[in-house]
Amino acid sequence: MLLDNNTEKVIHLAQMVDDLNGIDKIRLAIHIFESLGFTTNYDIQRILKLLKELLEIIEPNSKNKIINFSKYKNLLSISAKYMELSIEEKQKFSVELLFNIFQYDFKNEEINTIINQELNVY
């Protein structure tokens, strides 16, 4: 956890994200950041571009596919719980999600390097 003052809902969702594999974390982040209903201090378009580049490295055909969340029950569940959060909780969870991706070891030197250089969470 990056933030100290998270609510139980945010902590629970962050723990659910911890259990995801790397590609699912990226899919979830893309889904959430494409549908943000609030403003952040982050350059969301730059983050989305970076996440999509990472997804394409992991799954080369991803650019030509539409992600159907019904195939990913765990992502669907997290996304539904995310919708129940207040705006402040959504902001905090978004930071935690990016931090979780930043900390994750993708077992791919190229991806880890890109994340360390480009995904500035702090």
Buried (B, 14 or more C-beta within 10 A) or exposed (E): BBBEEBBEBBBEBBEBBEEBEBBBBBBBBBBBBEEBEEEBEBEBEEBBEBBBBBBEBBEEEBEEEEBEBEEBEBBBEBBEBBEEBEEEBBBBBBBBBBBBBBEBEBEBEEBEEBBEEBBEBE
